[in-house]
Amino acid sequence: MPLPSTPSSPDQHQGRYPVDGAAPVPEGAAPSPDAPGSTTPLVDPTVLADMARDFSDPAVVSRFARDFSGTLEGKVERLERRIGDGDAAGAEDAVLSVLTSAMMVGAVRLHHAARAVRGRIASDDLDGARHAAVLLRGCAAETLAELRDAYPEGP
């Protein structure tokens, strides 16, 4: 007797793909998340709000956002440098740093842009990764501006 099929759960593939549990986005499969008119938010405010509930001192979240903002430029520069040097392994390491920190602060579009760069690196397409990194840099600047607006005393 056949067993009934079970619908897949969102975390069914967790651990199957590195970092965020999501499969790499195939080239050309989706529009750029930072394209004009995108409905994807730059920053998901619930991520930092959830973090604020986890700590007794609300300044922790502001410091976290400030630290993220203070290190993002260096992370993007490192990524661009590694791609420019043709160092795929170094570029992979650099983009993973952007991916994880973006996810932790709720920088949704930046996270998607970093995934696009990572997909190009994984496909051994460093020219494509270089182009995607230009889009990532623009998204990073917009993300920093939004965080400055949300935390005027912070980042």
ROTORMI-600918 format. One record per atom (N, C-alpha, C): x, y, z; residue in three letters; atom name; residue number from 1. Coordinates in nm, 2 decimals, m for minus. Atoms other than C-alpha are relative to their C-alpha. Example, Ala and Ser with C-alpha at 12.3 -4.5 7.8 and 13.67 -1.06 7.14 Angstrom:
BEGIN
{atom {0.09,m0.12,0.00},'Ala','N',1} {atom {1.23,m0.45,0.78},'Ala','CA',1} {atom {0.09,0.12,0.00},'Ala','C',1} {atom {m0.09,m0.11,0.00},'Ser','N',2} {atom {1.37,m0.11,0.71},'Ser','CA',2} {atom {m0.08,0.11,0.08},'Ser','C',2} 
This chain:
BEGIN
{atom {0.08,m0.12,0.00},'Met','N',1} {atom {0.00,0.00,0.00},'Met','CA',1} {atom {0.09,0.12,0.00},'Met','C',1} {atom {m0.08,m0.12,0.01},'Pro','N',2} {atom {0.15,0.34,m0.10},'Pro','CA',2} {atom {m0.02,0.09,0.12},'Pro','C',2} {atom {0.01,m0.10,m0.11},'Leu','N',3} {atom {0.22,0.60,0.17},'Leu','CA',3} {atom {m0.05,0.13,m0.06},'Leu','C',3} {atom {0.04,m0.13,0.05},'Pro','N',4} {atom {0.05,0.93,0.13},'Pro','CA',4} {atom {0.12,0.10,m0.01},'Pro','C',4} {atom {m0.11,m0.09,0.01},'Ser','N',5} {atom {0.28,1.20,0.01},'Ser','CA',5} {atom {m0.02,0.12,0.10},'Ser','C',5} {atom {0.00,m0.11,m0.10},'Thr','N',6} {atom {0.37,1.48,0.25},'Thr','CA',6} {atom {0.05,0.12,m0.07},'Thr','C',6} {atom {m0.05,m0.12,0.07},'Pro','N',7} {atom {0.39,1.83,0.12},'Pro','CA',7} {atom {0.13,0.05,0.07},'Pro','C',7} {atom {m0.13,m0.05,m0.06},'Ser','N',8} {atom {0.74,1.98,0.16},'Ser','CA',8} {atom {m0.02,0.12,0.09},'Ser','C',8} {atom {0.00,m0.11,m0.09},'Ser','N',9} {atom {0.80,2.21,0.44},'Ser','CA',9} {atom {0.11,0.10,m0.04},'Ser','C',9} {atom {m0.10,m0.10,0.04},'Pro','N',10} {atom {1.00,2.54,0.41},'Pro','CA',10} {atom {0.14,m0.04,0.04},'Pro','C',10} {atom {m0.13,0.04,m0.04},'Asp','N',11} {atom {1.29,2.39,0.60},'Asp','CA',11} {atom {0.04,m0.14,m0.04},'Asp','C',11} {atom {m0.03,0.14,0.04},'Gln','N',12} {atom {1.28,2.05,0.44},'Gln','CA',12} {atom {0.14,m0.01,m0.07},'Gln','C',12} {atom {m0.13,0.01,0.07},'His','N',13} {atom {1.59,2.14,0.23},'His','CA',13} {atom {0.11,0.07,0.09},'His','C',13} {atom {m0.10,m0.06,m0.08},'Gln','N',14} {atom {1.77,2.31,0.52},'Gln','CA',14} {atom {0.12,m0.09,0.02},'Gln','C',14} {atom {m0.12,0.08,m0.01},'Gly','N',15} {atom {2.13,2.19,0.53},'Gly','CA',15} {atom {0.04,m0.06,m0.13},'Gly','C',15} {atom {m0.03,0.05,0.13},'Arg','N',16} {atom {2.11,2.07,0.18},'Arg','CA',16} {atom {0.09,0.10,m0.09},'Arg','C',16} {atom {m0.08,m0.10,0.06},'Tyr','N',17} {atom {2.24,2.40,0.05},'Tyr','CA',17} {atom {0.07,0.08,0.10},'Tyr','C',17} {atom {m0.08,m0.07,m0.10},'Pro','N',18} {atom {2.51,2.60,0.22},'Pro','CA',18} {atom {m0.07,0.14,0.04},'Pro','C',18} {atom {0.03,m0.13,m0.06},'Val','N',19} {atom {2.44,2.92,0.43},'Val','CA',19} {atom {m0.15,0.01,0.03},'Val','C',19} {atom {0.14,m0.04,m0.04},'Asp','N',20} {atom {2.07,2.99,0.40},'Asp','CA',20} {atom {m0.10,m0.10,m0.04},'Asp','C',20} {atom {0.10,0.11,0.03},'Gly','N',21} {atom {1.91,2.66,0.30},'Gly','CA',21} {atom {m0.07,0.01,m0.13},'Gly','C',21} {atom {0.07,m0.02,0.13},'Ala','N',22} {atom {1.81,2.79,m0.04},'Ala','CA',22} {atom {0.09,m0.04,m0.11},'Ala','C',22} {atom {m0.08,0.04,0.12},'Ala','N',23} {atom {1.92,2.66,m0.37},'Ala','CA',23} {atom {0.05,0.13,m0.07},'Ala','C',23} {atom {m0.05,m0.11,0.07},'Pro','N',24} {atom {2.13,2.89,m0.58},'Pro','CA',24} {atom {m0.10,0.04,m0.11},'Pro','C',24} {atom {0.09,m0.05,0.10},'Val','N',25} {atom {1.92,3.11,m0.81},'Val','CA',25} {atom {0.06,m0.02,m0.14},'Val','C',25} {atom {m0.06,0.02,0.13},'Pro','N',26} {atom {1.98,3.00,m1.17},'Pro','CA',26} {atom {0.01,0.13,m0.08},'Pro','C',26} {atom {m0.02,m0.13,0.08},'Glu','N',27} {atom {2.11,3.27,m1.41},'Glu','CA',27} {atom {m0.13,0.03,m0.08},'Glu','C',27} {atom {0.11,m0.05,0.07},'Gly','N',28} {atom {1.82,3.47,m1.55},'Gly','CA',28} {atom {m0.14,m0.05,0.05},'Gly','C',28} {atom {0.12,0.06,m0.05},'Ala','N',29} {atom {1.56,3.29,m1.34},'Ala','CA',29} {atom {m0.09,0.10,0.07},'Ala','C',29} {atom {0.08,m0.10,m0.07},'Ala','N',30} {atom {1.44,3.60,m1.15},'Ala','CA',30} {atom {0.06,0.13,m0.02},'Ala','C',30} {atom {m0.05,m0.13,0.02},'Pro','N',31} {atom {1.47,3.97,m1.19},'Pro','CA',31} {atom {0.09,0.04,0.12},'Pro','C',31} {atom {m0.08,m0.05,m0.11},'Ser','N',32} {atom {1.73,4.15,m0.98},'Ser','CA',32} {atom {m0.08,0.05,0.11},'Ser','C',32} {atom {0.08,m0.05,m0.11},'Pro','N',33} {atom {1.60,4.21,m0.63},'Pro','CA',33} {atom {0.01,0.15,0.02},'Pro','C',33} {atom {m0.01,m0.14,m0.02},'Asp','N',34} {atom {1.73,4.56,m0.64},'Asp','CA',34} {atom {m0.04,0.08,m0.13},'Asp','C',34} {atom {0.05,m0.07,0.12},'Ala','N',35} {atom {1.57,4.64,m0.98},'Ala','CA',35} {atom {m0.10,0.11,0.04},'Ala','C',35} {atom {0.10,m0.10,m0.03},'Pro','N',36} {atom {1.37,4.96,m0.99},'Pro','CA',36} {atom {m0.14,m0.06,0.00},'Pro','C',36} {atom {0.14,0.05,m0.01},'Gly','N',37} {atom {1.01,4.89,m0.88},'Gly','CA',37} {atom {m0.01,m0.13,0.08},'Gly','C',37} {atom {0.00,0.12,m0.08},'Ser','N',38} {atom {1.11,4.59,m0.67},'Ser','CA',38} {atom {m0.09,0.02,0.12},'Ser','C',38} {atom {0.09,0.00,m0.12},'Thr','N',39} {atom {0.86,4.51,m0.40},'Thr','CA',39} {atom {0.07,m0.06,0.12},'Thr','C',39} {atom {m0.08,0.06,m0.11},'Thr','N',40} {atom {1.13,4.34,m0.19},'Thr','CA',40} {atom {0.05,0.12,0.09},'Thr','C',40} {atom {m0.05,m0.11,m0.08},'Pro','N',41} {atom {1.21,4.57,0.11},'Pro','CA',41} {atom {0.15,m0.01,0.01},'Pro','C',41} {atom {m0.14,m0.01,m0.02},'Leu','N',42} {atom {1.56,4.69,0.16},'Leu','CA',42} {atom {0.03,m0.07,0.14},'Leu','C',42} {atom {m0.03,0.06,m0.13},'Val','N',43} {atom {1.55,4.60,0.53},'Val','CA',43} {atom {m0.14,m0.05,0.06},'Val','C',43} {atom {0.12,0.05,m0.07},'Asp','N',44} {atom {1.29,4.38,0.71},'Asp','CA',44} {atom {0.01,0.05,0.15},'Asp','C',44} {atom {m0.01,m0.05,m0.14},'Pro','N',45} {atom {1.22,4.57,1.03},'Pro','CA',45} {atom {m0.03,m0.10,0.11},'Pro','C',45} {atom {0.03,0.10,m0.11},'Thr','N',46} {atom {1.09,4.26,1.21},'Thr','CA',46} {atom {0.12,m0.07,0.05},'Thr','C',46} {atom {m0.12,0.07,m0.05},'Val','N',47} {atom {1.44,4.11,1.22},'Val','CA',47} {atom {0.06,0.07,0.12},'Val','C',47} {atom {m0.06,m0.08,m0.11},'Leu','N',48} {atom {1.58,4.39,1.43},'Leu','CA',48} {atom {m0.09,0.01,0.12},'Leu','C',48} {atom {0.09,m0.01,m0.11},'Ala','N',49} {atom {1.26,4.42,1.63},'Ala','CA',49} {atom {0.00,m0.13,0.08},'Ala','C',49} {atom {m0.01,0.13,m0.07},'Asp','N',50} {atom {1.28,4.05,1.71},'Asp','CA',50} {atom {0.12,m0.01,0.09},'Asp','C',50} {atom {m0.13,0.00,m0.08},'Met','N',51} {atom {1.64,4.10,1.82},'Met','CA',51} {atom {m0.02,0.09,0.12},'Met','C',51} {atom {0.02,m0.09,m0.11},'Ala','N',52} {atom {1.53,4.39,2.04},'Ala','CA',52} {atom {m0.07,m0.06,0.11},'Ala','C',52} {atom {0.07,0.07,m0.10},'Arg','N',53} {atom {1.29,4.17,2.22},'Arg','CA',53} {atom {0.08,m0.11,0.07},'Arg','C',53} {atom {m0.09,0.10,m0.06},'Asp','N',54} {atom {1.57,3.92,2.29},'Asp','CA',54} {atom {0.10,0.06,0.10},'Asp','C',54} {atom {m0.10,m0.06,m0.09},'Phe','N',55} {atom {1.78,4.17,2.48},'Phe','CA',55} {atom {m0.07,0.10,0.09},'Phe','C',55} {atom {0.06,m0.10,m0.10},'Ser','N',56} {atom {1.70,4.38,2.79},'Ser','CA',56} {atom {0.05,0.14,m0.03},'Ser','C',56} {atom {m0.05,m0.13,0.04},'Asp','N',57} {atom {1.91,4.67,2.65},'Asp','CA',57} {atom {m0.03,0.03,m0.14},'Asp','C',57} {atom {0.03,m0.03,0.14},'Pro','N',58} {atom {1.76,4.82,2.33},'Pro','CA',58} {atom {0.12,0.06,m0.07},'Pro','C',58} {atom {m0.12,m0.05,0.07},'Ala','N',59} {atom {2.10,4.98,2.26},'Ala','CA',59} {atom {0.08,m0.11,m0.07},'Ala','C',59} {atom {m0.07,0.12,0.06},'Val','N',60} {atom {2.23,4.63,2.17},'Val','CA',60} {atom {m0.04,0.00,m0.15},'Val','C',60} {atom {0.04,0.01,0.14},'Val','N',61} {atom {2.03,4.64,1.84},'Val','CA',61} {atom {0.06,0.11,m0.08},'Val','C',61} {atom {m0.06,m0.12,0.06},'Ser','N',62} {atom {2.14,4.99,1.76},'Ser','CA',62} {atom {0.15,m0.02,m0.03},'Ser','C',62} {atom {m0.15,0.03,0.01},'Arg','N',63} {atom {2.51,4.88,1.82},'Arg','CA',63} {atom {0.02,m0.10,m0.11},'Arg','C',63} {atom {m0.01,0.11,0.10},'Phe','N',64} {atom {2.45,4.57,1.61},'Phe','CA',64} {atom {m0.01,0.06,m0.14},'Phe','C',64} {atom {0.03,m0.07,0.13},'Ala','N',65} {atom {2.31,4.78,1.32},'Ala','CA',65} {atom {0.12,0.09,m0.04},'Ala','C',65} {atom {m0.12,m0.09,0.02},'Arg','N',66} {atom {2.60,5.03,1.36},'Arg','CA',66} {atom {0.12,m0.08,m0.04},'Arg','C',66} {atom {m0.12,0.09,0.04},'Asp','N',67} {atom {2.86,4.75,1.35},'Asp','CA',67} {atom {m0.02,m0.05,m0.14},'Asp','C',67} {atom {0.03,0.05,0.14},'Phe','N',68} {atom {2.70,4.60,1.04},'Phe','CA',68} {atom {0.03,0.11,m0.10},'Phe','C',68} {atom {m0.02,m0.11,0.09},'Ser','N',69} {atom {2.70,4.94,0.88},'Ser','CA',69} {atom {0.15,0.04,m0.01},'Ser','C',69} {atom {m0.14,m0.04,0.00},'Gly','N',70} {atom {3.06,5.01,0.98},'Gly','CA',70} {atom {0.09,m0.10,m0.08},'Gly','C',70} {atom {m0.08,0.10,0.06},'Thr','N',71} {atom {3.19,4.68,0.83},'Thr','CA',71} {atom {m0.04,m0.03,m0.14},'Thr','C',71} {atom {0.05,0.04,0.13},'Leu','N',72} {atom {2.98,4.65,0.52},'Leu','CA',72} {atom {0.09,0.04,m0.12},'Leu','C',72} {atom {m0.08,m0.05,0.11},'Glu','N',73} {atom {3.19,4.87,0.29},'Glu','CA',73} {atom {0.13,m0.08,m0.02},'Glu','C',73} {atom {m0.12,0.08,0.00},'Gly','N',74} {atom {3.50,4.67,0.38},'Gly','CA',74} {atom {m0.03,m0.14,m0.06},'Gly','C',74} {atom {0.04,0.13,0.05},'Lys','N',75} {atom {3.32,4.34,0.31},'Lys','CA',75} {atom {m0.02,0.01,m0.15},'Lys','C',75} {atom {0.03,m0.02,0.14},'Val','N',76} {atom {3.20,4.47,m0.03},'Val','CA',76} {atom {0.14,0.02,m0.08},'Val','C',76} {atom {m0.13,m0.02,0.06},'Glu','N',77} {atom {3.55,4.59,m0.12},'Glu','CA',77} {atom {0.08,m0.13,m0.01},'Glu','C',77} {atom {m0.07,0.13,0.00},'Arg','N',78} {atom {3.70,4.26,m0.02},'Arg','CA',78} {atom {m0.05,m0.09,m0.11},'Arg','C',78} {atom {0.07,0.08,0.10},'Leu','N',79} {atom {3.45,4.08,m0.24},'Leu','CA',79} {atom {0.05,0.04,m0.14},'Leu','C',79} {atom {m0.04,m0.06,0.13},'Glu','N',80} {atom {3.53,4.31,m0.54},'Glu','CA',80} {atom {0.15,m0.03,m0.03},'Glu','C',80} {atom {m0.14,0.02,0.02},'Arg','N',81} {atom {3.90,4.27,m0.49},'Arg','CA',81} {atom {0.03,m0.15,m0.03},'Arg','C',81} {atom {m0.02,0.14,0.02},'Arg','N',82} {atom {3.88,3.89,m0.47},'Arg','CA',82} {atom {m0.05,m0.04,m0.14},'Arg','C',82} {atom {0.05,0.03,0.14},'Ile','N',83} {atom {3.67,3.87,m0.79},'Ile','CA',83} {atom {0.10,0.06,m0.10},'Ile','C',83} {atom {m0.10,m0.07,0.09},'Gly','N',84} {atom {3.91,4.12,m0.96},'Gly','CA',84} {atom {0.13,m0.08,m0.01},'Gly','C',84} {atom {m0.12,0.08,0.01},'Asp','N',85} {atom {4.20,3.90,m0.87},'Asp','CA',85} {atom {m0.02,m0.14,m0.06},'Asp','C',85} {atom {0.03,0.13,0.05},'Gly','N',86} {atom {4.03,3.59,m1.01},'Gly','CA',86} {atom {0.00,m0.11,0.11},'Gly','C',86} {atom {m0.01,0.09,m0.12},'Asp','N',87} {atom {4.03,3.43,m0.66},'Asp','CA',87} {atom {m0.14,m0.04,0.03},'Asp','C',87} {atom {0.13,0.05,m0.02},'Ala','N',88} {atom {3.71,3.23,m0.67},'Ala','CA',88} {atom {m0.02,m0.04,0.15},'Ala','C',88} {atom {0.01,0.05,m0.14},'Ala','N',89} {atom {3.77,3.07,m0.32},'Ala','CA',89} {atom {m0.01,0.12,0.09},'Ala','C',89} {atom {0.01,m0.12,m0.08},'Gly','N',90} {atom {3.84,3.41,m0.17},'Gly','CA',90} {atom {m0.13,0.08,m0.02},'Gly','C',90} {atom {0.12,m0.06,0.03},'Ala','N',91} {atom {3.54,3.56,m0.34},'Ala','CA',91} {atom {m0.12,m0.07,0.06},'Ala','C',91} {atom {0.11,0.08,m0.07},'Glu','N',92} {atom {3.32,3.28,m0.21},'Glu','CA',92} {atom {0.00,0.03,0.15},'Glu','C',92} {atom {0.00,m0.03,m0.14},'Asp','N',93} {atom {3.44,3.35,0.14},'Asp','CA',93} {atom {m0.05,0.14,0.03},'Asp','C',93} {atom {0.05,m0.14,m0.02},'Ala','N',94} {atom {3.38,3.73,0.10},'Ala','CA',94} {atom {m0.15,0.01,m0.02},'Ala','C',94} {atom {0.15,m0.02,0.02},'Val','N',95} {atom {3.03,3.69,m0.04},'Val','CA',95} {atom {m0.07,m0.07,0.11},'Val','C',95} {atom {0.07,0.07,m0.11},'Leu','N',96} {atom {2.94,3.44,0.24},'Leu','CA',96} {atom {0.00,0.10,0.12},'Leu','C',96} {atom {0.00,m0.09,m0.11},'Ser','N',97} {atom {3.04,3.71,0.49},'Ser','CA',97} {atom {m0.11,0.11,m0.02},'Ser','C',97} {atom {0.10,m0.10,0.03},'Val','N',98} {atom {2.81,3.96,0.32},'Val','CA',98} {atom {m0.14,m0.07,0.02},'Val','C',98} {atom {0.13,0.07,m0.01},'Leu','N',99} {atom {2.53,3.70,0.30},'Leu','CA',99} {atom {m0.04,m0.02,0.14},'Leu','C',99} {atom {0.04,0.03,m0.13},'Thr','N',100} {atom {2.54,3.60,0.66},'Thr','CA',100} {atom {m0.03,0.13,0.08},'Thr','C',100} {atom {0.02,m0.12,m0.08},'Ser','N',101} {atom {2.57,3.95,0.80},'Ser','CA',101} {atom {m0.13,0.07,m0.05},'Ser','C',101} {atom {0.12,m0.06,0.05},'Ala','N',102} {atom {2.29,4.08,0.57},'Ala','CA',102} {atom {m0.12,m0.07,0.06},'Ala','C',102} {atom {0.11,0.08,m0.06},'Met','N',103} {atom {2.06,3.80,0.69},'Met','CA',103} {atom {m0.02,0.03,0.15},'Met','C',103} {atom {0.01,m0.02,m0.14},'Met','N',104} {atom {2.14,3.87,1.05},'Met','CA',104} {atom {m0.07,0.14,0.03},'Met','C',104} {atom {0.06,m0.13,m0.02},'Val','N',105} {atom {2.04,4.24,1.02},'Val','CA',105} {atom {m0.13,0.02,m0.07},'Val','C',105} {atom {0.13,m0.01,0.07},'Gly','N',106} {atom {1.74,4.18,0.80},'Gly','CA',106} {atom {0.01,0.08,m0.13},'Gly','C',106} {atom {m0.03,m0.07,0.13},'Ala','N',107} {atom {1.90,4.34,0.48},'Ala','CA',107} {atom {m0.05,m0.10,m0.11},'Ala','C',107} {atom {0.06,0.10,0.09},'Val','N',108} {atom {1.67,4.14,0.25},'Val','CA',108} {atom {0.05,0.02,m0.14},'Val','C',108} {atom {m0.04,m0.01,0.14},'Arg','N',109} {atom {1.76,4.29,m0.09},'Arg','CA',109} {atom {0.15,m0.02,m0.01},'Arg','C',109} {atom {m0.14,0.02,0.00},'Leu','N',110} {atom {2.13,4.29,0.00},'Leu','CA',110} {atom {0.03,m0.15,0.00},'Leu','C',110} {atom {m0.01,0.15,m0.01},'His','N',111} {atom {2.10,3.92,0.09},'His','CA',111} {atom {m0.03,m0.06,m0.13},'His','C',111} {atom {0.03,0.05,0.14},'His','N',112} {atom {1.94,3.85,m0.25},'His','CA',112} {atom {0.11,0.03,m0.10},'His','C',112} {atom {m0.10,m0.04,0.09},'Ala','N',113} {atom {2.20,4.05,m0.43},'Ala','CA',113} {atom {0.13,m0.08,0.02},'Ala','C',113} {atom {m0.12,0.08,m0.03},'Ala','N',114} {atom {2.48,3.86,m0.25},'Ala','CA',114} {atom {m0.02,m0.15,m0.05},'Ala','C',114} {atom {0.03,0.13,0.05},'Arg','N',115} {atom {2.31,3.53,m0.34},'Arg','CA',115} {atom {0.02,m0.01,m0.15},'Arg','C',115} {atom {m0.03,m0.01,0.15},'Ala','N',116} {atom {2.32,3.64,m0.71},'Ala','CA',116} {atom {0.15,m0.01,m0.03},'Ala','C',116} {atom {m0.15,0.00,0.02},'Val','N',117} {atom {2.69,3.71,m0.68},'Val','CA',117} {atom {0.05,m0.14,0.03},'Val','C',117} {atom {m0.04,0.13,m0.04},'Arg','N',118} {atom {2.74,3.38,m0.50},'Arg','CA',118} {atom {m0.03,m0.11,m0.11},'Arg','C',118} {atom {0.03,0.09,0.11},'Gly','N',119} {atom {2.56,3.19,m0.78},'Gly','CA',119} {atom {0.09,0.01,m0.12},'Gly','C',119} {atom {m0.10,m0.02,0.11},'Arg','N',120} {atom {2.79,3.34,m1.04},'Arg','CA',120} {atom {0.13,m0.06,0.04},'Arg','C',120} {atom {m0.12,0.05,m0.04},'Ile','N',121} {atom {3.09,3.25,m0.84},'Ile','CA',121} {atom {0.00,m0.15,0.00},'Ile','C',121} {atom {0.02,0.15,0.00},'Ala','N',122} {atom {2.96,2.89,m0.79},'Ala','CA',122} {atom {0.00,m0.05,m0.14},'Ala','C',122} {atom {0.01,0.05,0.14},'Ser','N',123} {atom {2.91,2.87,m1.17},'Ser','CA',123} {atom {0.13,0.03,m0.07},'Ser','C',123} {atom {m0.13,m0.03,0.05},'Asp','N',124} {atom {3.27,2.98,m1.22},'Asp','CA',124} {atom {m0.01,0.11,m0.11},'Asp','C',124} {atom {0.02,m0.11,0.09},'Asp','N',125} {atom {3.15,3.30,m1.39},'Asp','CA',125} {atom {0.04,0.13,0.07},'Asp','C',125} {atom {m0.05,m0.12,m0.07},'Leu','N',126} {atom {3.37,3.57,m1.24},'Leu','CA',126} {atom {m0.04,0.13,m0.07},'Leu','C',126} {atom {0.04,m0.13,0.07},'Asp','N',127} {atom {3.28,3.82,m1.51},'Asp','CA',127} {atom {m0.14,0.03,0.04},'Asp','C',127} {atom {0.14,m0.02,m0.05},'Gly','N',128} {atom {2.91,3.77,m1.42},'Gly','CA',128} {atom {0.00,0.04,0.14},'Gly','C',128} {atom {0.00,m0.04,m0.14},'Ala','N',129} {atom {3.00,3.79,m1.05},'Ala','CA',129} {atom {0.05,0.15,0.01},'Ala','C',129} {atom {m0.04,m0.14,0.00},'Arg','N',130} {atom {3.18,4.12,m1.12},'Arg','CA',130} {atom {m0.11,0.09,m0.03},'Arg','C',130} {atom {0.12,m0.08,0.03},'His','N',131} {atom {2.87,4.26,m1.28},'His','CA',131} {atom {m0.10,0.00,0.11},'His','C',131} {atom {0.09,0.01,m0.11},'Ala','N',132} {atom {2.65,4.13,m1.01},'Ala','CA',132} {atom {0.05,0.07,0.13},'Ala','C',132} {atom {m0.05,m0.07,m0.11},'Ala','N',133} {atom {2.88,4.28,m0.75},'Ala','CA',133} {atom {m0.02,0.15,m0.01},'Ala','C',133} {atom {0.03,m0.14,0.02},'Val','N',134} {atom {2.82,4.63,m0.90},'Val','CA',134} {atom {m0.14,0.02,0.05},'Val','C',134} {atom {0.14,m0.01,m0.05},'Leu','N',135} {atom {2.45,4.58,m0.83},'Leu','CA',135} {atom {0.00,m0.02,0.15},'Leu','C',135} {atom {0.00,0.02,m0.15},'Leu','N',136} {atom {2.53,4.45,m0.48},'Leu','CA',136} {atom {0.05,0.13,0.06},'Leu','C',136} {atom {m0.06,m0.13,m0.06},'Arg','N',137} {atom {2.74,4.77,m0.41},'Arg','CA',137} {atom {m0.11,0.10,0.01},'Arg','C',137} {atom {0.11,m0.10,0.00},'Gly','N',138} {atom {2.44,4.99,m0.51},'Gly','CA',138} {atom {m0.10,m0.04,0.11},'Gly','C',138} {atom {0.10,0.05,m0.10},'Cys','N',139} {atom {2.21,4.78,m0.29},'Cys','CA',139} {atom {0.06,0.02,0.14},'Cys','C',139} {atom {m0.06,m0.03,m0.13},'Ala','N',140} {atom {2.46,4.81,0.00},'Ala','CA',140} {atom {m0.01,0.14,0.04},'Ala','C',140} {atom {0.01,m0.15,m0.03},'Ala','N',141} {atom {2.46,5.19,m0.03},'Ala','CA',141} {atom {m0.14,0.03,0.04},'Ala','C',141} {atom {0.14,m0.03,m0.04},'Glu','N',142} {atom {2.08,5.20,m0.02},'Glu','CA',142} {atom {m0.04,m0.06,0.13},'Glu','C',142} {atom {0.02,0.06,m0.13},'Thr','N',143} {atom {2.07,4.96,0.27},'Thr','CA',143} {atom {0.05,0.08,0.12},'Thr','C',143} {atom {m0.06,m0.08,m0.10},'Leu','N',144} {atom {2.31,5.17,0.47},'Leu','CA',144} {atom {m0.08,0.13,0.02},'Leu','C',144} {atom {0.08,m0.12,m0.01},'Ala','N',145} {atom {2.10,5.48,0.40},'Ala','CA',145} {atom {m0.13,m0.03,0.08},'Ala','C',145} {atom {0.13,0.04,m0.07},'Glu','N',146} {atom {1.78,5.30,0.52},'Glu','CA',146} {atom {0.03,m0.03,0.15},'Glu','C',146} {atom {m0.03,0.03,m0.14},'Leu','N',147} {atom {1.95,5.18,0.84},'Leu','CA',147} {atom {0.03,0.13,0.07},'Leu','C',147} {atom {m0.02,m0.13,m0.06},'Arg','N',148} {atom {2.07,5.54,0.90},'Arg','CA',148} {atom {m0.13,0.07,0.03},'Arg','C',148} {atom {0.13,m0.06,m0.02},'Asp','N',149} {atom {1.71,5.66,0.86},'Asp','CA',149} {atom {m0.07,m0.07,0.12},'Asp','C',149} {atom {0.07,0.08,m0.11},'Ala','N',150} {atom {1.58,5.38,1.10},'Ala','CA',150} {atom {0.07,0.02,0.13},'Ala','C',150} {atom {m0.08,m0.02,m0.13},'Tyr','N',151} {atom {1.86,5.44,1.36},'Tyr','CA',151} {atom {0.08,0.12,m0.01},'Tyr','C',151} {atom {m0.08,m0.12,0.02},'Pro','N',152} {atom {1.96,5.80,1.33},'Pro','CA',152} {atom {0.11,0.02,0.10},'Pro','C',152} {atom {m0.10,m0.01,m0.10},'Glu','N',153} {atom {2.15,5.78,1.65},'Glu','CA',153} {atom {0.11,m0.11,m0.01},'Glu','C',153} {atom {m0.09,0.11,0.01},'Gly','N',154} {atom {2.32,5.46,1.54},'Gly','CA',154} {atom {0.09,0.01,m0.12},'Gly','C',154} {atom {m0.08,0.01,0.12},'Pro','N',155} {atom {2.46,5.37,1.20},'Pro','CA',155} {atom {0.02,0.12,m0.07},'Pro','C',155} 
